[in-house]
């Protein structure tokens, strides 16, 4: 069955079928949530890990590692809707949205900026160091326009009439995800959107925001990483000032129930509460 390894979910709850019948596309069933985490233990661990491994670790890498852990622990959240049925993925694929500055002057870099993406396959099997190195290489290729597959698609969109883009995206989605076909021979990426989309808006100076579900992507879960701010926080019944990170979540209610989302949020908070255990497990610098 194509290149994306899937299996149909059996024994779905009655509500899942009601939800499937209620919303025909992912334009309607968006649910928005937010978790706020004390990020100081993670920042300290990031700094130490970066020095030990001579590699800069960022919050993007941390969020990716934590998300891969959560989806691997909660496999019912790692999948997609095809037709009117739910299918689960057999591995976690992270999809990071990447800002590409425009060419030219400083103003042009902003005015002509565009959005692209880079993906990390089998993220649940990779250390944060492997995620960081792979992401660095792929982002560099995207920003320097060395990604041939992406370049072909961007060039196609540049020449495409506005009215045609919607039909092209929907057709590509149907062929790739609906029929699970491998169209890489046409220059169309196989599984271009992955299990979850992650975007860092905090790096752009935005405190918090929620990303919209993209219907043709078939991605039921989107995370936006906000800006760190100092806030009053309660630790051991004492009010202290801590660095707090907001993580905004948008999910497709046809695919994700509140109880599933709550468990994922709990797992995510645990990752930030004990980063040495879940994000930066002990390993050799040479690994």
N, C-alpha and C positions, 0 to 999 in steps of 0.2 A: 504493500500500500504506500506508494510514493516514497519520499525521503523522510517525512516527519513520522516518527514512530508513535502511534496512538492506539488506544484501546477504548471501546465504548464503555461508559459508566453504567453499571447495572444497578437495579434496586433504588432508583431515584425516589425522593420523597414526593408526596402528592403536591406540595407547594411548588416544587421545581417545575412540574408539568403545568400548574396554574400560571406560574411566572412565564413559562415559555409561550403559553397561549395569550398572555396579557400583552407582552412586548414582542413585536415581530422583529425589531432591530435594536441595536445598542444605542439608539438615539434617545430612548425614553428611560431606561431603568437605572440610570446613574445614581449611586448612593455615595455621599461624601462623608469622610471621617478625618480625624486628626489625632495624632498622638504627639505628646511632648516628652522629651527625654532629657535627663541630666547627662550632658555629653562630656563633662570634665574627666571622668575616668577613661573614656574612649580617646579623648585628645591626648592625654598623657601616654596612653598605650601606643597611639599612632606615632608620637614623637620618638619613643623608645624603639619601636619596631623599625621605623624609617632609618634611624641611625645604625641599628644592628645589621640591617639588610642593604644599606646604601641605596635605598629606593624610596622615593617620596610616596607616602601613602596619604590619600585624601579621603574626605567624607564620601565621595562617590564610590570609592573602593569599599569602604566600610558598609555603606548602605547595600551595595551589591552583594557582599558576603553575607550580611544579615538576612537579606531577602532570599538568597539561595538556600540558606539554612531553614528559613521559615517555610518555604515552598516544598523543600525536601521532607520536612517534618509533617507538613500538611498537604499531602499530594492531591487531595480533593480540590485544592485551590490552583493547581497547575494544569491548565487545559484550555479548551475552547469550545465554542458552540458551532456545530456544523449541521445546517438544516434546523431541525427542532430537537436535536439530541446533544448531550454533553459527552465530550471525549477528553480523556486525561492524557497528558504528555508523560513520557517515560524518562525525561530529563529536564533540567531547568535551563532555560536560555534567557539571559538578561539582555535587555535592549536599552542602551543608553542613548538619550537624545543629545546631540552635540551641536553647539553653536559654531558656525563657520563664518568668520568675519569676511566682509567684502573686500575686493581689491581696491587700491587707490589710497586716497587721503584718509585722515582720521575719521572725518564725517562719513566718507564712503564705506568705511569698515562697518559702521553702524547701519547706514541706510541700505546697503546692499547685502547685509548679513542674511544668512539663510540657516535652516535647521536640517541636520542630517542625523545619522545614527550609527552606532557601532554595537555589535552583539558579542556576547560571551557565551559560547556553547558549553554544556555540561558544567555549569557553574558550581553545582553542588559537590563536584569532585575536586574543585580547585581551591588552593590556599589563597589568601588575600594577596600574597606576593605574585602568584601566577595571574590573578585577575588584574592586578595593577600593571604588570609588564605587558600583558596582552592588550589591555585597554590603551596603554600609552602608544604601542605600535600601531594599533588600528586607528586611533584618533589622529595620529600624525599622518597616516596615509590618506585619511579623509580630508584633513585640512590642507594638505599639499597636493590634493587631487591626483593621488597615485592609485586610488581604488578604482580599477578599470570598470568593474561591474557597476559601482555607484555612478561613475562618470557617465556611462552609457545611459543610465536612467535619468540623470539630471539633464543631460543634453536632449533626451527625448522630450522631457517636460518643457524645456526651454522653447522647443519648436512646436509644441502641441497647442492648439487653440484652447481657450479657457473652457468652452463648453464640453470639450472632449475629455478633460482630465477626470471628471467624475466617473464617466463610463469606463475609462481605462482602469482606474483604481478598483472599481467594483468588479470588472471582468477579471483583473489579475487576482483579486481576493477569491473569487469563485473558483478559478482554476487552481490556485495554490492551496487554498484551505478547504474550499468546498469539495473539490475533486481530488485534492492531495496529489497534484501533479508536480513533477520536477521540471521547471521551465528555465533552468540555468543555462541551457544551450541557446536560449533566446536573449541572454543577458539579464534576465529577471532573477533576482536573488531567491534562493530557496528559504522559506520561512523567515522573511525579512524582519518580522516584528517580535517574535519570541513569546516567552511566557508572561513577561511583565515589562512595562516601560518605566524608565527612571529618568527624571530630569532635575537638575539642580538649579533652582531659581534663586537661591540664596546668593550664589556667586554673581548674580546679575543685580543684586541689591534689593531684591523683593523679599519681604518678610515671610509671607505665606500666600499660597494660591493653590487652586485645584485644577488639574488638567482634565480636559474633556475626553470621554471615551471616543475612540476613532473606530467607527463601524467596520470599515474594510480591513482593519488590522486583526480582528478577531481576538484582541487582547482584552481580557476581562478585568485587569488590575493595573492601575497607574499610580506611581509614587512621585510626588514632588517634594524635593528637599528644600526647606526654607532657610532663612538666615538665623544664625546663632545670636542670641541676645542674653544679657544678664537680667535675671529675674529673681524675685524672692521665691525660695523653695523650702519645703519642710523636710528636714532630715533628723530623725530621732526626736521628733516633737519640737525641734528648734528651727526658727526661721533664719535661713542663711541665703546669701546671694550666690547663685550658681549660673553657669552657662547652659542655656536651654536650647535644644534644637527641635523645631516643629517639623513633623513629617506628615504631609497631607496625602490622603488616599482617596482615589476614586475607584469604585468597583461596579461591575455589572451585576445587578441584583438577580438577573436570570441565572447567573452562574454561582454567585457567592451569597450565602445567607449571613445574617448578622452574627450568628453563633460561630460560623467559620471565621469571619473577619475578626471577631473578638479574640479568638484563640491565636490568630496570626499576630494581632497587636500585642498580646501577652508575650508571645515568643520573641517578638522584636524588642520589646522593652527589656526582656531578660538578656538579650545580646548586649545591650548597652550597659546594663547593670553589672555584667560580668564579661567585659570584653576580652580579658586574657583567656577565658575558657571557650568562648564562642567565636570570637573574631580573630584573635591572635594566639591560637594554641601553640605550645612550645614546639619549635622545630629548628633545625640547623640552618644557619644563614646560607648554606650552600644548596639547600633543598629548593 
